[in-house]
Amino acid sequence: MSPSASLIDRIESIPKRELYFFALYRLLITAVIAALLFSPLKTLIGEADHPGLAVWVSGIYLGLALLILLVGRSERWLHRIVVAGVGVDIIAATLLAHALPGASAGISMTLLFNIAAAATLLPLSLGMGLAVAASAATAGEYVWKLLEGGDPTRTLAELAMFITSYLALAFVSYQVGNRARRNQQLANQRGDEVANLFEINELIIRRMRTGVLVVDGANRITLANEAASTLIGDADGNGGSGRLELGSAAPDLSRRLLRWRNGWTNEETPLQLSPDQPEVQPRFARLLAGSDLTLVFLDDSTVVSRRAESLTLSAMGRFSASLAHEIRNPLAAINYAAQLLEESTAIGDTDRRLLQIIHQQCQRTNGIVESVLGLARRERANPENLDLAAFVRRFVLEYKQGITLETDSIEPIITETSVHALIDPRHLHQILTVLVHNALKYGRIGQEPARVRLRVARQERAAVIDVMDRGPGIPETVASQLFRPFFTTSEHGTGLGLYIARELCKANQAHLEYVSVPAGGACFRLVLAGPHTMLPQ
């Protein structure tokens, strides 16, 4: 049962308990009166003016009191039950006070409690109405006694005090009850808010990606969220039951926690708590000052490293962008000066070769600067509905016109008339440029010319562009790191080309992956969303 449900059940039972104790008090009073009348102690209440009336009223009153105790606990009929019960009390008290003049003061005193209790449970109008009825009955009994020609047992001052007490006590009791009800409503509201916050906090902790454990002083796991149970290999979730020992579930973590409790704080190496689970970086904190409970946070080291890498790249991108702008100006001047020197007739062949080297290295440095600027800019994508078949044909033609291939070749392979996809054309041009450049550079065996093929096809509800070469392929150890920033196997590379290409794909809701080719060669596959399809990320 949830905390809020148990709280509501507890609150709803309060009126029932009040009715029960009120009815129990009524039964106790009637039982005392009946016991005095039907026992040798009846002399304590004095001589009865109307013995028969006293016996009949006390007997009927006792039966009605017992009936109200048994059946009068319905909250639905709360007001009616209270009014009816107090009405019976007033009638019985009036008749008994008239029949037993020696006990009339005590009987009227007991009626004070009934009026007060009723006023706390009823609206002000009903509570004051019962007080007026009790006052009228008391005054009527006084007049009745006078009409019978007997001596009234009450003086007028006593009668006035009882009437005043009924009215004043009803009003005060209503105010007390009303304030108690407001406090109870406020407590109910605060209780519901606390229960809701408890459930929200429990849901948040349970669904957190960071593993959270609570370990007591005896090294037992008293609480574990889903992520922590998975990381420590507790598939059944026993960590949350407080029955699992940390030493048996994760010995390495238990030893590190013990060292932390003994004052060691500089352990940064990640831990692998169970097979087939990522390494985690544990962090410890005391739950409360002076408590033996310890909070253990298990951060996935891969997520932490990716976050740190993202922050590093962001800072490096901003720094590199400003640095690249400063480099391009002197670089342009050097390149322009080299071109002017090449046009001079006084330059010999040896010096002309050196000028060519300067020109080539300027172009290479400018390419590095462009890559760094592309990493820093991260322009927002503006996808368009492109015909990939026409785009790839146009790209291959422009690429051939822009560079000298010599013996190398680049050709499109398009079997369908049109294949449409959503992507920013500028980004697609940049991605294909990176892939084709890498294929021409690395896609050759020995002195054989490179052969690059761009295949456009339709795959289920997506479009695919494969950039293929017939080179030696890529080893598995290298393939797993291809898209990491600054990773390169060439001493002249920057390691940013494939990383930027994949980032551009992500910006366009596309996928870029390396596909191994069993027959030899390499294949980079670009999977694009169709015009009415969004690829899952």
C-alpha positions in Angstrom: 0.0 0.0 0.0 1.3 3.5 -0.9 1.9 6.1 1.8 -0.9 8.3 0.5 -3.4 5.5 0.5 -2.7 4.5 4.1 -2.8 8.2 5.1 -6.3 8.6 3.5 -7.6 5.5 5.2 -6.3 6.8 8.6 -7.9 10.2 8.1 -11.3 8.7 7.0 -11.4 6.6 10.2 -11.4 9.7 12.5 -15.2 10.5 12.4 -15.9 6.8 13.0 -13.8 6.8 16.1 -15.4 10.1 17.4 -18.9 8.6 16.9 -17.8 5.4 18.6 -16.4 7.1 21.7 -19.4 9.5 21.9 -21.8 6.5 21.8 -19.6 4.6 24.3 -19.8 7.6 26.8 -23.6 7.7 26.4 -23.8 4.0 27.1 -21.6 4.4 30.2 -23.8 7.1 31.6 -27.0 5.2 31.0 -25.4 2.1 32.5 -24.4 4.0 35.7 -28.0 5.4 36.0 -29.5 2.0 35.5 -27.1 0.4 38.0 -28.0 3.0 40.6 -31.7 2.5 40.1 -31.7 -1.3 40.1 -29.1 -1.9 42.9 -29.0 -1.3 46.7 -27.1 1.9 45.9 -30.3 3.6 44.7 -30.4 5.5 48.0 -27.4 7.6 46.7 -29.6 9.4 44.2 -32.3 10.2 46.8 -36.0 9.5 46.8 -37.7 9.3 43.4 -40.8 11.5 42.8 -41.9 9.2 40.0 -40.2 5.8 40.5 -42.0 4.1 37.6 -41.1 6.9 35.2 -37.4 6.6 36.2 -37.3 2.9 35.7 -39.0 3.0 32.3 -36.9 5.9 31.0 -33.6 4.4 32.2 -34.4 1.1 30.6 -35.4 2.6 27.3 -32.5 5.0 27.4 -30.1 2.1 28.0 -31.5 0.2 25.0 -31.3 3.1 22.7 -27.8 3.9 23.8 -26.7 0.3 23.1 -28.4 0.5 19.7 -26.7 3.8 18.8 -23.3 2.2 19.8 -23.9 -0.8 17.5 -25.3 0.9 14.4 -24.6 4.6 14.7 -21.1 4.8 13.2 -21.9 5.7 9.6 -20.1 8.7 8.3 -22.7 9.2 5.6 -25.4 9.9 8.2 -23.0 11.7 10.7 -25.2 14.8 11.3 -28.4 12.9 11.6 -27.0 10.3 14.0 -25.5 13.0 16.2 -28.7 15.1 16.3 -30.9 12.1 16.9 -28.6 10.8 19.7 -28.4 14.2 21.5 -32.1 14.6 21.1 -32.6 11.2 22.9 -30.1 12.5 25.6 -32.1 15.7 26.1 -35.4 13.9 26.4 -34.0 11.2 28.7 -32.1 13.8 30.9 -35.2 15.9 31.2 -37.5 13.0 32.2 -34.9 11.5 34.6 -34.2 14.9 36.2 -38.0 15.3 36.8 -38.3 11.8 38.2 -35.1 11.9 40.3 -34.9 15.4 41.8 -31.9 14.4 43.9 -29.8 13.6 40.9 -31.1 16.4 38.6 -28.0 18.5 38.9 -25.7 15.6 38.0 -27.9 14.6 35.1 -27.8 18.1 33.8 -24.1 18.2 34.1 -23.7 15.0 32.0 -25.8 16.7 29.4 -23.2 19.5 29.1 -20.7 17.0 27.7 -23.2 15.7 25.1 -23.9 19.2 23.9 -20.2 20.1 23.7 -19.3 16.9 21.8 -22.2 17.4 19.4 -21.2 21.0 18.7 -17.7 19.9 17.7 -19.1 17.5 15.1 -21.9 19.6 13.7 -22.3 23.0 11.9 -22.9 26.0 14.1 -26.6 26.2 13.4 -27.2 22.6 14.4 -25.0 22.8 17.5 -26.6 25.9 18.7 -30.0 24.4 18.0 -29.3 21.5 20.3 -28.1 23.9 23.0 -31.3 25.9 22.7 -33.3 22.6 22.8 -31.5 21.5 26.0 -32.0 24.9 27.5 -35.7 24.8 26.6 -36.1 21.3 28.1 -34.4 22.3 31.3 -36.7 25.3 31.6 -39.7 23.2 30.7 -38.8 20.7 33.4 -38.7 23.6 35.9 -42.1 24.8 34.8 -43.5 21.2 34.9 -42.3 20.9 38.5 -44.1 24.1 39.4 -47.3 23.0 37.7 -47.3 19.8 39.7 -47.3 21.9 42.8 -44.0 20.5 44.1 -40.9 22.4 45.1 -38.4 22.8 42.2 -35.1 21.3 42.9 -33.3 24.1 41.0 -33.2 27.7 41.8 -33.7 30.3 39.1 -30.0 31.2 39.3 -29.0 27.6 38.8 -31.5 27.3 35.9 -30.0 30.4 34.3 -26.4 29.1 34.8 -27.3 25.8 33.1 -29.0 27.5 30.2 -26.0 29.9 29.8 -23.6 27.0 30.0 -25.4 25.0 27.3 -25.3 27.9 24.9 -21.8 29.1 25.7 -20.3 25.6 25.7 -21.9 24.8 22.3 -20.5 28.0 20.7 -17.0 27.5 22.2 -17.0 23.8 21.3 -18.0 24.6 17.7 -15.0 27.0 17.4 -12.6 24.4 18.8 -14.0 21.8 16.5 -13.9 24.1 13.5 -10.3 25.0 14.2 -9.5 21.3 14.6 -11.1 20.5 11.3 -9.2 23.3 9.5 -6.0 22.0 11.1 -6.9 18.5 10.0 -7.6 19.6 6.4 -4.2 21.4 6.4 -2.5 18.3 7.8 -4.3 16.1 5.2 -3.1 18.5 2.4 0.5 18.5 3.7 0.3 14.7 4.1 -0.8 14.3 0.5 2.0 16.6 -0.7 4.6 14.7 1.3 3.3 11.4 0.0 3.4 12.7 -3.6 6.9 14.1 -3.1 7.9 10.7 -1.6 6.6 8.9 -4.6 8.1 11.4 -7.1 11.5 11.1 -5.4 11.3 7.4 -5.3 10.5 7.3 -9.0 13.3 9.7 -9.9 15.9 7.7 -7.9 14.6 4.4 -9.3 14.9 5.7 -12.9 18.2 7.6 -12.6 20.9 6.5 -14.9 23.4 6.9 -12.1 23.4 3.9 -9.8 22.5 4.8 -6.2 23.1 2.5 -3.2 22.4 3.1 0.5 24.8 1.0 2.7 24.4 0.8 6.5 27.2 0.4 9.1 27.0 -3.4 8.8 27.8 -3.2 5.1 24.3 -4.2 4.1 22.5 -2.7 1.1 19.3 -1.1 2.4 18.3 0.6 -0.9 19.3 0.2 -4.5 17.8 1.8 -7.6 17.4 0.0 -10.9 20.7 1.2 -12.4 22.7 0.1 -9.3 21.0 -3.3 -9.3 22.0 -3.8 -12.9 25.6 -2.6 -12.4 26.2 -5.0 -9.4 24.5 -7.9 -11.2 21.5 -8.0 -8.8 19.0 -8.9 -11.5 16.3 -9.8 -8.9 16.5 -6.4 -7.3 17.3 -7.9 -3.8 19.5 -4.8 -3.1 16.4 -2.9 -2.2 15.2 -5.4 0.4 18.2 -4.8 2.8 19.1 -8.5 2.7 22.1 -8.2 0.3 25.6 -7.9 1.7 27.7 -5.4 -0.3 30.8 -7.6 0.3 29.2 -10.5 -1.5 27.5 -8.5 -4.3 30.5 -6.2 -5.1 33.7 -7.1 -3.2 35.9 -4.4 -4.9 33.3 -1.8 -4.1 33.0 -3.0 -0.5 36.8 -2.7 -0.1 36.9 0.8 -1.6 34.0 1.9 0.7 35.9 0.5 3.7 39.0 2.5 2.7 36.9 5.6 2.2 35.4 5.2 5.7 39.0 4.9 7.0 40.0 8.3 5.5 41.2 7.4 2.0 39.9 9.8 -0.6 42.1 9.8 -3.7 41.0 6.7 -5.6 40.0 7.6 -9.1 40.3 4.3 -11.0 37.0 2.9 -12.3 35.7 -0.5 -11.3 33.8 -3.2 -13.1 31.3 -4.7 -10.6 30.0 -7.5 -12.8 30.7 -9.1 -16.2 29.1 -7.5 -19.3 28.6 -4.3 -17.4 30.4 -1.0 -18.0 33.0 0.3 -15.6 31.8 2.7 -13.0 33.4 5.5 -11.0 32.1 5.2 -7.4 31.5 8.3 -5.2 30.7 8.2 -1.5 28.8 10.5 0.9 27.3 10.2 4.3 23.5 10.3 4.3 23.3 12.4 7.5 25.8 13.8 10.0 26.5 11.2 12.6 24.7 8.5 10.7 26.2 5.2 9.7 24.3 5.2 6.4 26.4 5.9 3.4 25.3 7.0 -0.1 27.2 5.3 -2.9 26.8 6.8 -6.4 27.9 4.6 -9.3 28.7 6.8 -12.4 29.1 5.0 -15.7 32.7 5.9 -16.6 31.8 5.8 -20.4 29.2 8.5 -19.8 31.5 10.5 -17.7 34.3 10.2 -20.3 31.9 11.2 -23.1 30.8 14.2 -21.1 34.3 15.2 -20.4 35.2 14.7 -24.0 32.3 16.8 -25.1 33.3 19.6 -22.8 36.9 19.4 -23.9 35.9 19.5 -27.6 33.7 22.4 -27.0 36.4 24.4 -25.3 39.0 23.2 -27.8 36.6 24.2 -30.7 36.2 27.7 -29.4 40.0 28.1 -28.8 40.9 26.5 -32.1 38.4 28.7 -34.0 40.1 31.9 -32.7 43.5 30.4 -33.3 42.6 29.3 -36.8 41.5 32.8 -37.8 44.9 34.1 -36.7 46.7 31.4 -38.7 44.9 32.0 -41.9 46.1 35.5 -42.4 49.9 34.8 -42.4 49.2 31.6 -44.2 47.5 33.4 -47.0 50.4 35.8 -47.2 53.0 33.0 -47.4 51.0 31.2 -50.1 50.6 34.4 -52.1 54.3 35.1 -51.8 55.2 31.6 -53.0 53.0 32.0 -56.0 54.6 35.3 -56.9 58.1 33.7 -56.6 57.1 30.8 -58.9 56.3 33.3 -61.6 59.8 34.8 -61.4 62.2 33.8 -64.2 65.2 34.2 -61.9 64.2 31.1 -59.8 66.1 27.9 -60.5 64.6 24.4 -60.7 65.8 23.5 -57.2 64.3 26.6 -55.7 61.1 26.1 -57.7 60.8 22.7 -56.1 61.1 24.2 -52.7 58.4 26.7 -53.6 56.2 23.8 -54.6 56.8 22.2 -51.2 55.9 25.6 -49.5 52.7 25.8 -51.6 51.7 22.2 -50.9 52.2 22.6 -47.1 50.3 25.8 -47.2 47.4 24.0 -48.8 47.6 21.2 -46.2 47.7 23.7 -43.3 44.7 25.5 -44.8 42.9 22.2 -44.9 43.6 21.6 -41.3 42.3 25.1 -40.5 39.1 24.5 -42.4 38.6 21.2 -40.5 39.1 23.0 -37.2 36.7 25.8 -38.2 34.1 23.2 -39.3 34.4 21.6 -35.9 33.9 24.9 -34.1 31.0 26.2 -36.2 28.6 23.2 -36.0 26.1 25.0 -38.1 22.4 24.1 -37.8 21.0 21.8 -40.4 18.4 22.9 -42.9 17.1 19.6 -44.4 15.7 19.5 -47.9 14.0 16.9 -50.0 16.8 15.9 -52.2 17.0 13.5 -55.2 20.1 11.6 -54.1 20.6 10.0 -57.5 20.9 13.4 -59.2 22.9 14.9 -56.4 25.5 12.1 -56.4 25.9 12.3 -60.2 26.4 16.0 -59.9 28.8 15.6 -57.0 31.0 13.1 -58.9 31.2 15.4 -61.9 32.2 18.4 -59.8 34.7 16.4 -57.9 36.4 15.2 -61.0 36.6 18.7 -62.4 38.1 20.0 -59.2 41.1 17.7 -58.8 43.3 15.6 -61.1 42.7 11.9 -60.6 45.4 10.7 -63.0 44.9 6.8 -62.9 42.4 6.8 -60.0 38.7 6.6 -60.7 35.5 7.6 -59.1 32.1 6.5 -60.4 28.5 6.6 -59.3 26.4 3.3 -59.2 22.7 4.2 -59.4 20.2 1.6 -60.4 17.0 3.6 -59.7 15.9 6.8 -61.4 15.4 8.7 -58.2 15.9 8.2 -54.5 14.7 10.9 -52.2 15.8 11.8 -48.7 15.8 14.7 -46.2 19.2 16.3 -45.6 21.0 19.6 -45.8 22.7 19.6 -49.3 25.7 21.6 -48.0 26.2 19.0 -45.2 25.8 16.1 -47.6 28.4 17.6 -50.0 30.9 18.0 -47.1 30.2 14.4 -45.8 30.8 12.9 -49.3 33.9 15.0 -49.8 35.4 13.6 -46.6 34.5 10.0 -47.5 35.7 10.2 -51.1 38.9 11.9 -50.1 39.7 9.1 -47.6 38.8 6.4 -50.1 41.1 7.9 -52.7 43.9 8.3 -50.1 43.7 4.9 -48.4 41.7 2.8 -50.8 44.6 1.4 -52.8 46.8 -1.6 -52.6 50.5 -1.0 -53.4 50.9 1.0 -56.6 47.5 0.0 -58.0 45.1 2.9 -58.7 42.3 3.6 -56.4 38.7 2.8 -57.5 36.0 4.6 -55.6 32.3 3.8 -56.1 29.3 5.8 -54.8 26.2 3.5 -54.7 22.8 5.0 -54.2 20.0 2.6 -53.2 16.7 2.5 -51.4 16.6 0.4 -48.1 13.1 -0.3 -46.7 11.9 3.2 -45.7 15.3 4.9 -45.8 17.8 5.9 -48.4 21.5 4.6 -48.5 24.7 6.0 -50.0 27.7 3.6 -49.9 31.2 5.0 -50.5 33.2 1.9 -51.4 36.9 1.3 -52.3 38.9 -1.8 -53.1 41.8 -1.1 -50.7 43.1 -3.3 -47.9 40.2 -2.6 -45.6 40.3 -1.4 -42.0 41.4 -3.7 -39.0 38.7 -4.2 -36.3 40.9 -2.5 -33.7 41.1 0.7 -35.8 37.5 0.5 -37.0 36.2 0.9 -33.5 38.0 4.2 -33.1 37.4 5.7 -36.6 34.9 8.3 -35.5 36.8 9.5 -32.4 38.0 13.1 -32.7 41.8 13.5 -33.4 42.2 9.8 -34.0 44.3 9.1 -37.2 46.6 6.5 -38.6 48.4 9.0 -40.9 51.1 11.3 -39.8 49.7 14.0 -42.1 46.0 13.6 -40.9 44.1 15.7 -38.4 41.7 12.9 -37.2 38.7 15.3 -37.6 37.3 14.4 -41.0 35.2 11.4 -40.0 34.3 12.9 -36.7 32.9 16.0 -38.3 31.1 13.9 -41.0 29.4 11.9 -38.3 28.4 15.0 -36.3 26.9 16.5 -39.5 24.9 13.2 -40.0 23.6 13.5 -36.4 22.5 17.1 -37.1 20.5 15.7 -40.1 19.0 12.7 -38.2 21.1 10.4 -40.3 23.6 7.6 -39.5 27.2 7.1 -40.7 28.8 3.8 -40.1 31.7 1.6 -41.3 30.7 -1.7 -43.0 33.3 -4.3 -43.3 33.6 -6.0 -46.7 34.5 -9.7 -46.6 35.8 -9.7 -50.2 38.2 -6.8 -49.4 38.0 -3.1 -49.4 36.2 -0.6 -47.2 32.6 0.7 -47.2 31.2 3.7 -45.4 27.4 3.7 -45.3 25.3 6.8 -45.0 21.7 6.0 -44.0 19.3 8.9 -44.6 15.7 9.5 -43.6 13.1 9.4 -46.3 10.8 12.5 -46.9 8.1 11.1 -44.5 10.4 9.1 -42.2 12.5 10.0 -39.1 15.3 7.6 -38.2 15.5 6.6 -34.6 18.5 8.1 -32.8 
